[in-house]
């Protein structure tokens, strides 16, 4: 063990300060969500709740008003789940497939196509709003979860393709050649040789896509209304629906509920996320 | 088992670069062909074309009686061993070896039997349930060979399979591949940049440079009778000495080479007929002579040799022989002598030049004159 030199002490002190600084908002959210409204009004922002009071969580989940209905975040939460699972799944699989093609089955014009896809990563959400609305309307998908899934898949595929392509470029070409000589075709090589070694990049992609899609507000608020609205829109409505008193504890609980799934994904897979990112970066 | 015939093969990339300029090679059934050359010689491209991994611009490749130009790799009845081994990382050794059999829908029981037999042949039975990441370089190499053998192909292709191994293992695996070839009696095309591998393993060597086969022949033939300067310099280690010198004819009409040996003019008589060299008399030519053809008098005992006293600049003992370097016509010349006979650097010693296997090259074209 290293001895505690003054320089090292200062370093740890700084790190501890930064840690407090970063964790403070979360602390305030969590502690406020367990307080009663009276306590919030009379007490200090940083003080701990006198007693753990789950009423605000109850309200946020099942009875807080979001506009005209008062069912809490619950229906929005399930909407988001119904949207995020297929959207992440489809866009990730598409990206894996595209990446495999761009990395190992180049064809005439594939570089141009890939560049085109890359440009897709840089198009701001706002630019596609109007044309996408028109398209969804024509398909009869406006204001549906399927429509939202479609939008997120289209938008996300550019990113997932980039991830997988850069990862697969690091897979030696000789591996594909060996499999071809062994008699395996395009799909069999993908399934038996390439997919089984794609674990790290799948984790990266899933985390990335999950966070993007779960946290998206703009597409959710524009392309879905009423029945299909995702949790981000629900949270917005909940906070903005005023019944005279701002229920800070409910708002905080609702915000935490909305953030919980992404937090969970990071906690479970975060280790692989960093590892996968660097692996892709070094090899790409 | 099959013969391989490569006729007028050319490869031009879409950007206009011509990497193979009309290759003709015939390999008999059971022969071991080596494609050897530096990087950019086109040897790997040619191998990939035989495998079907690269398209053929023009010409014809036959495996057995079949023209395979348009066939997919899997339909060519070949197996290939790669430099990086290219083992499937997610599969065990057993699955790696059986993968090709599974694709061909060989029944499960038969697959197991083949895997067992191949594993025994290569002594990797105890590794069958490991993954490639858990194997050493030499073991991976064996598994890669096992995967190739399991399919019982008509033709084996090796793409620099030993380059990633350390020196000792390389020598071992070299012998092992050769033994395997003798036992399986299979036709093999083997790409390498290492001339020692080429000499020791091949029945037939094609020395390649700039997309052209410089010479095709048996190892000994290529060593003794190189077709041009490139082949002469590429094959053999240490390489052949090239001495620029003027070709003369003495009063008796016998050709000789004029040398400047540390300021003293000297002559080496050439065992060639003067008539064949008449066009070059009085001109500069390049004398090619291998290090072992210049040696100490004791080693040269009994062989026809011309004696020259030379100043030794450098002494490099290799164990069985000692390499001596002297300077003739301003060129460093390497000689191979018995260790006991070697003098210290800066001293003179008598060296016997045996010119019976010497070669002469045209300095401009690089082609062999005699």
HADDOCK unambig.tbl for C-alpha pairs under 7 A between the chains (distance, minus, plus):
assign (segid A and resid 174 and name CA) (segid B and resid 82 and name CA) 6.95 0.50 0.50
assign (segid A and resid 174 and name CA) (segid B and resid 86 and name CA) 5.65 0.50 0.50
assign (segid A and resid 175 and name CA) (segid B and resid 86 and name CA) 4.67 0.50 0.50
assign (segid A and resid 175 and name CA) (segid B and resid 87 and name CA) 6.79 0.50 0.50
assign (segid A and resid 175 and name CA) (segid B and resid 88 and name CA) 6.83 0.50 0.50
assign (segid A and resid 178 and name CA) (segid B and resid 86 and name CA) 6.48 0.50 0.50
assign (segid A and resid 180 and name CA) (segid B and resid 73 and name CA) 6.49 0.50 0.50
assign (segid A and resid 180 and name CA) (segid B and resid 74 and name CA) 6.46 0.50 0.50
assign (segid A and resid 181 and name CA) (segid B and resid 73 and name CA) 5.14 0.50 0.50
assign (segid A and resid 181 and name CA) (segid B and resid 74 and name CA) 5.01 0.50 0.50
assign (segid A and resid 181 and name CA) (segid B and resid 79 and name CA) 6.47 0.50 0.50
assign (segid A and resid 182 and name CA) (segid B and resid 74 and name CA) 6.27 0.50 0.50
assign (segid A and resid 182 and name CA) (segid B and resid 100 and name CA) 4.45 0.50 0.50
assign (segid A and resid 183 and name CA) (segid B and resid 74 and name CA) 4.39 0.50 0.50
assign (segid A and resid 183 and name CA) (segid B and resid 100 and name CA) 6.25 0.50 0.50
assign (segid A and resid 183 and name CA) (segid B and resid 103 and name CA) 6.18 0.50 0.50
assign (segid A and resid 184 and name CA) (segid B and resid 103 and name CA) 6.27 0.50 0.50
assign (segid A and resid 193 and name CA) (segid B and resid 88 and name CA) 6.28 0.50 0.50
assign (segid A and resid 196 and name CA) (segid B and resid 90 and name CA) 6.00 0.50 0.50
assign (segid A and resid 197 and name CA) (segid B and resid 90 and name CA) 6.24 0.50 0.50
